[in-house]
Amino acid sequence: MHATIAVDLAKNVFEIAVSHHPGRVATRKRVSRSRLPAFFVQQPAATVLLEACGSSHYWARQIQAHGHQVRLLPPHQVARYRTGNKTDRADARALLEAHRNEEIQPVPVKSVEQQTLTALHRLRSRYVATRTSRINTLRGVLREFGLIIPRGGPRAVLRLEAVIGDTESDLPALLRPGLTETCLEIRALTERVEAIGRQLEASGHLMPVVARLSSIPGVGVLTATALVALVGDVRRFRSGRRFASSLGLVPREFSSGETQRRGRITKRGDSYLRMLLIHGARSVLVSASRYLKRDGLRDWALALSCRRGHNTATVALANHLARIIWRVWREDRDFMERRVAATA
C-alpha cells in the first residue's frame, strides 16, 4: 500500500506522521537528525511531504535519492490546515491535510547549482541593503550639522568622503574618525557586491539560458541568473500569464456575479524577482524616453506612461517582460525586437 509520509523539519528532532488512508494518521514517530536518512532507507517508496522552509531542499534531495517522491508545500498554505496549538504533531498533520488539496502547487526541489546561485544573490542583496543603511545613517548624521548629501550611491559616497575630509567644515572633530570608518565600510561592501556580481557573470557565461534571457530588454545577467536559480523549469507554467501571476505582477480581483473589479497587483510570489523585473522595466522606460530607441515594446510602454503615469506603466511593462521571459525561455530562442519606422 502506497504511504504518505509527512515530516515536520527542525534542526535536531523531526516529527514524522505516516498515513495510508486520507485523513488518518497510522503511525507517528520522532527521530533525530542523524537517524532521519536511515528511517527513509527502511521505508518502501512513498510520497514524502515537507514544508518549503530552511534546509527543505537539502532533505528533499537526500530523500529522493532513496527512491521516494518528495513534495514541498508552501508554509503559508500548510498553516491554514493546522488545528489547535502549534506543535510538531499539529504541523505534521497539517501537511497531510494540505496534501489533499489539489489546488496547492508544490515548490520544485532546487538542485545544488540552483541553491548556489540563490545563496550568491542573497549575499549580494544583504550587502546592498547594509551599504544603503550605512549611507542613510551618514546622511542623517551630517544633516544634523547642516551638511546635505545628495541621493544616489556613488555620488553620496564621494560627497561623504569630501565632507568628512574637509577640515574647514562645521563637522566636529570628535565625529570624524567614526564617520571615516563608516566610509571605509561602505567601500568594502561595494567591493563585495562587485565581486559577487563578477561571480554571477562568470556563472552565467556557462549557461546558455542566461544568454537567451539577457537578450530581452531590461533583463541582464543579474536578473537572468536569479530566474534560473529561483524559477528552475519555466515549463511548469502553462502560460506567460500564469508565470507573471506567480511573481505577483497581475492585479488583484474583487469580482462577484457580473461585476468585475481589479485593484493593485497581488505582490505574491518571490519579492526579489519582482523587484528585479520592475527595476529592469524602469530602466527600459527611462532609456526609451531619453534616447528615443524605437521598437514596439518601448513605444507601447511610452504610450501607456503618457496615459496612466510612469509608475503604472513600469509595473505593466514588468508584467509584459515576465510573459516575454516565459516565451523566450520555453522556446529556447533569443528575443527579437519589433522595429517601427521612425517618425518626424
C-alpha positions as CSV (number, residue, x, y, z in Angstrom):
1,M,0.0,0.0,0.0
2,H,1.4,3.4,-1.0
3,A,2.1,5.5,2.0
4,T,2.2,9.3,2.5
5,I,4.8,10.5,5.0
6,A,4.7,14.0,6.4
7,V,7.9,15.3,8.0
8,D,8.0,18.4,10.2
9,L,11.5,19.7,9.7
10,A,13.6,21.1,12.5
11,K,17.3,21.5,13.5
12,N,17.7,18.3,15.6
13,V,14.5,16.4,16.1
14,F,11.9,15.7,13.3
15,E,8.3,14.8,13.8
16,I,7.0,12.1,11.3
17,A,3.4,11.2,10.5
18,V,2.7,8.2,8.2
19,S,-0.7,7.9,6.6
20,H,-2.1,5.1,4.4
21,H,-5.6,6.5,4.1
22,P,-6.6,10.2,3.5
23,G,-7.4,11.9,6.8
24,R,-6.0,9.2,9.0
25,V,-2.6,9.0,10.7
26,A,-1.4,5.4,11.1
27,T,2.0,6.0,12.7
28,R,3.8,8.8,14.5
29,K,7.5,8.9,15.2
30,R,10.1,11.3,16.4
31,V,13.7,10.8,15.1
32,S,16.9,12.7,15.4
33,R,18.7,14.4,12.6
34,S,21.3,11.6,12.4
35,R,18.7,8.9,12.2
36,L,16.4,10.5,9.6
37,P,18.3,9.1,6.5
38,A,18.2,5.6,8.0
39,F,14.5,5.9,8.5
40,F,13.8,6.5,4.8
41,V,16.2,3.8,3.7
42,Q,14.0,1.3,5.5
43,Q,10.7,2.6,4.1
44,P,9.2,1.4,0.8
45,A,8.7,4.0,-2.0
46,A,6.3,6.7,-0.7
47,T,5.2,10.3,-1.1
48,V,7.1,12.5,1.4
49,L,5.7,15.9,2.3
50,L,7.9,18.7,3.6
51,E,7.4,22.4,4.2
52,A,9.4,24.6,1.8
53,C,11.5,26.1,4.6
54,G,15.1,26.2,5.7
55,S,17.1,23.0,4.7
56,S,14.0,21.6,3.0
57,H,15.7,21.4,-0.4
58,Y,18.7,19.6,1.1
59,W,16.5,17.0,2.8
60,A,14.3,16.7,-0.4
61,R,17.4,15.7,-2.4
62,Q,18.5,13.3,0.2
63,I,15.1,11.6,0.4
64,Q,14.7,11.5,-3.3
65,A,18.0,9.6,-3.6
66,H,16.3,6.7,-1.7
67,G,13.5,6.4,-4.3
68,H,10.8,8.5,-2.7
69,Q,8.7,11.2,-4.3
70,V,9.0,14.5,-2.4
71,R,6.5,17.3,-2.5
72,L,7.5,20.7,-0.9
73,L,4.4,22.6,0.2
74,P,4.3,26.4,0.8
75,P,4.3,27.0,4.6
76,H,1.6,29.7,4.4
77,Q,-0.7,27.3,2.7
78,V,0.0,24.5,5.2
79,A,-0.6,26.8,8.2
80,R,-4.3,27.1,7.2
81,Y,-4.8,23.4,7.9
82,R,-3.3,23.4,11.4
83,T,-5.9,23.0,14.2
84,G,-5.3,23.7,17.8
85,N,-2.0,24.8,19.2
86,K,1.2,25.0,17.1
87,T,3.1,21.8,17.8
88,D,5.3,19.5,15.8
89,R,2.4,16.9,15.7
90,A,-0.1,19.5,14.5
91,D,2.3,20.7,11.8
92,A,2.8,17.1,10.5
93,R,-0.9,16.5,10.5
94,A,-1.4,19.8,8.6
95,L,1.0,18.7,5.9
96,L,-1.2,15.6,5.3
97,E,-4.3,17.7,5.1
98,A,-2.8,20.3,2.8
99,H,-1.6,17.5,0.5
100,R,-5.3,16.6,-0.2
101,N,-5.9,20.0,-1.7
102,E,-5.1,19.7,-5.4
103,E,-5.1,23.5,-5.8
104,I,-1.9,23.9,-3.7
105,Q,1.0,23.9,-6.1
106,P,4.2,22.3,-4.7
107,V,7.5,24.1,-4.7
108,P,10.1,22.5,-7.1
109,V,13.1,21.0,-5.4
110,K,16.2,23.0,-6.2
111,S,19.4,21.5,-7.4
112,V,22.8,22.2,-5.8
113,E,23.6,24.6,-8.6
114,Q,20.3,26.5,-8.2
115,Q,20.9,26.8,-4.4
116,T,24.4,28.1,-5.1
117,L,23.2,30.8,-7.3
118,T,20.4,31.6,-4.8
119,A,22.9,31.9,-2.0
120,L,25.1,34.3,-4.0
121,H,22.0,36.5,-4.8
122,R,21.0,36.5,-1.1
123,L,24.5,37.5,0.0
124,R,24.6,40.3,-2.6
125,S,21.2,41.7,-1.6
126,R,22.2,41.7,2.1
127,Y,25.4,43.6,1.2
128,V,23.5,46.1,-0.8
129,A,20.9,46.6,2.0
130,T,23.7,47.1,4.6
131,R,25.5,49.5,2.3
132,T,22.3,51.5,1.8
133,S,21.7,51.6,5.6
134,R,25.2,52.9,6.3
135,I,24.8,55.6,3.6
136,N,21.5,56.7,5.0
137,T,22.9,56.8,8.5
138,L,25.7,59.1,7.5
139,R,23.4,61.3,5.6
140,G,21.1,61.6,8.6
141,V,24.1,62.4,11.0
142,L,25.5,65.1,8.7
143,R,22.1,66.6,8.2
144,E,22.1,67.4,11.9
145,F,25.1,69.7,11.3
146,G,23.7,71.4,8.2
147,L,25.5,69.3,5.7
148,I,23.2,67.9,3.0
149,I,24.3,64.9,1.0
150,P,22.6,64.2,-2.4
151,R,20.9,60.9,-3.1
152,G,22.4,58.1,-5.0
153,G,25.1,55.5,-4.0
154,P,28.2,56.6,-5.9
155,R,27.6,60.3,-5.6
156,A,26.7,60.1,-2.0
157,V,29.9,58.2,-1.1
158,L,32.1,60.7,-2.9
159,R,30.3,63.6,-1.3
160,L,30.5,61.9,2.1
161,E,34.3,61.5,1.9
162,A,34.7,65.0,0.7
163,V,32.7,66.5,3.6
164,I,34.4,64.3,6.2
165,G,37.8,65.1,4.9
166,D,37.1,68.9,4.8
167,T,38.7,70.2,8.0
168,E,37.1,73.6,7.5
169,S,33.5,72.3,7.6
170,D,31.3,72.6,10.7
171,L,31.7,68.8,11.4
172,P,33.0,68.2,15.0
173,A,36.5,66.7,15.0
174,L,35.4,64.1,17.6
175,L,32.9,62.7,15.0
176,R,35.3,62.4,12.0
177,P,37.1,59.1,12.9
178,G,33.8,57.2,13.3
179,L,32.4,58.6,10.0
180,T,35.7,57.8,8.3
181,E,35.5,54.2,9.4
182,T,31.9,54.0,8.2
183,C,33.0,55.3,4.7
184,L,35.7,52.6,4.6
185,E,33.0,50.0,5.5
186,I,30.8,51.3,2.6
187,R,33.8,50.9,0.3
188,A,34.4,47.4,1.5
189,L,30.7,46.5,1.0
190,T,30.8,47.9,-2.5
191,E,33.8,45.7,-3.3
192,R,31.9,42.6,-2.0
193,V,28.9,43.5,-4.2
194,E,31.0,43.9,-7.3
195,A,32.9,40.6,-6.5
196,I,29.7,38.6,-6.3
197,G,28.5,40.3,-9.5
198,R,31.6,39.0,-11.2
199,Q,30.9,35.5,-9.9
200,L,27.4,35.6,-11.2
201,E,28.5,36.9,-14.5
202,A,31.1,34.1,-14.8
203,S,28.5,31.5,-13.9
204,G,26.0,33.0,-16.4
205,H,28.5,32.6,-19.3
206,L,28.4,28.8,-18.7
207,M,24.6,28.7,-19.0
208,P,23.0,29.1,-22.5
209,V,19.6,30.0,-21.0
210,V,21.2,33.0,-19.3
211,A,22.4,34.3,-22.7
212,R,18.9,33.8,-24.1
213,L,17.2,35.7,-21.3
214,S,19.8,38.5,-21.4
215,S,18.7,39.3,-24.9
216,I,15.4,40.6,-23.5
217,P,15.3,44.4,-22.8
218,G,15.6,45.1,-19.1
219,V,17.0,41.6,-18.3
220,G,20.7,41.5,-17.5
221,V,22.9,38.8,-16.1
222,L,21.7,39.5,-12.6
223,T,18.1,39.0,-13.4
224,A,18.7,36.1,-15.7
225,T,20.7,34.1,-13.1
226,A,18.1,34.9,-10.4
227,L,15.4,33.5,-12.7
228,V,17.4,30.3,-13.3
229,A,18.1,30.0,-9.5
230,L,14.6,30.7,-8.2
231,V,12.3,29.5,-11.0
232,G,14.1,26.5,-12.3
233,D,12.0,25.0,-15.0
234,V,9.7,27.5,-16.6
235,R,7.7,24.8,-18.4
236,R,5.8,24.1,-15.3
237,F,3.8,27.2,-16.0
238,R,1.1,26.7,-18.7
239,S,1.2,30.3,-20.0
240,G,3.1,33.5,-19.6
241,R,0.2,35.0,-17.7
242,R,0.5,32.2,-15.1
243,F,4.2,32.9,-14.8
244,A,3.6,36.7,-14.3
245,S,0.9,35.8,-11.8
246,S,3.3,33.6,-9.8
247,L,5.5,36.7,-9.4
248,G,2.6,38.9,-8.2
249,L,2.6,41.1,-11.2
250,V,-1.1,40.7,-12.0
251,P,-3.9,42.9,-10.5
252,R,-6.0,41.7,-7.6
253,E,-9.6,40.9,-8.5
254,F,-12.7,41.7,-6.4
255,S,-15.5,40.2,-8.5
256,S,-18.9,38.9,-8.0
257,G,-21.5,37.9,-10.5
258,E,-21.4,40.3,-13.5
259,T,-19.3,42.9,-11.6
260,Q,-15.6,42.8,-12.1
261,R,-13.2,45.0,-10.0
262,R,-9.5,45.0,-10.4
263,G,-7.1,46.7,-8.0
264,R,-3.4,46.8,-7.4
265,I,-1.0,43.9,-8.1
266,T,-1.1,40.9,-5.8
267,K,2.6,41.1,-4.8
268,R,2.6,37.3,-4.3
269,G,5.5,35.1,-5.1
270,D,9.2,35.9,-4.8
271,S,9.6,39.6,-4.0
272,Y,13.3,39.6,-5.1
273,L,12.4,38.5,-8.7
274,R,9.6,41.0,-8.8
275,M,11.9,43.8,-7.7
276,L,14.5,42.9,-10.4
277,L,11.8,42.9,-13.1
278,I,10.4,46.2,-12.0
279,H,13.8,47.8,-11.9
280,G,14.5,46.4,-15.4
281,A,11.2,47.7,-16.7
282,R,12.0,51.1,-15.2
283,S,15.4,51.2,-17.0
284,V,13.8,50.3,-20.3
285,L,11.2,53.0,-19.9
286,V,13.8,55.7,-18.9
287,S,16.1,54.8,-21.8
288,A,13.3,54.8,-24.2
289,S,12.2,58.3,-23.1
290,R,15.8,59.7,-23.2
291,Y,17.4,58.1,-26.2
292,L,14.3,57.5,-28.4
293,K,15.2,53.9,-29.2
294,R,12.2,52.8,-31.3
295,D,10.5,49.4,-31.2
296,G,7.1,48.0,-30.5
297,L,7.7,47.3,-26.8
298,R,9.1,50.7,-25.9
299,D,6.5,52.6,-27.9
300,W,3.8,50.7,-26.1
301,A,5.3,51.4,-22.8
302,L,5.8,55.1,-23.5
303,A,2.2,55.4,-24.7
304,L,1.0,53.8,-21.6
305,S,3.2,56.1,-19.5
306,C,1.5,59.1,-21.0
307,R,-2.0,57.7,-20.4
308,R,-1.6,56.2,-16.9
309,G,1.6,57.6,-15.4
310,H,5.2,56.4,-15.1
311,N,4.8,54.0,-12.1
312,T,1.8,52.2,-13.5
313,A,3.5,51.8,-16.9
314,T,6.6,50.5,-15.2
315,V,4.7,47.7,-13.4
316,A,2.7,46.9,-16.6
317,L,6.0,46.7,-18.5
318,A,7.4,44.3,-15.9
319,N,4.3,42.1,-16.3
320,H,4.9,42.2,-20.1
321,L,8.6,41.3,-19.6
322,A,7.6,38.3,-17.5
323,R,5.5,37.0,-20.3
324,I,8.3,37.6,-22.8
325,I,10.7,35.7,-20.5
326,W,8.3,32.8,-20.4
327,R,8.1,32.7,-24.2
328,V,11.8,33.0,-24.8
329,W,12.7,30.5,-22.1
330,R,10.1,28.0,-23.2
331,E,11.0,28.1,-26.9
332,D,14.8,28.4,-26.2
333,R,15.4,31.3,-28.6
334,D,16.6,34.9,-28.5
335,F,14.3,37.8,-28.1
336,M,13.6,39.6,-31.4
337,E,12.6,43.2,-31.3
338,R,9.8,44.5,-33.5
339,R,11.2,47.6,-35.2
340,V,9.0,50.5,-36.1
341,A,9.5,53.2,-38.7
342,A,10.9,56.5,-37.4
343,T,8.6,59.5,-37.5
344,A,9.4,63.1,-37.8
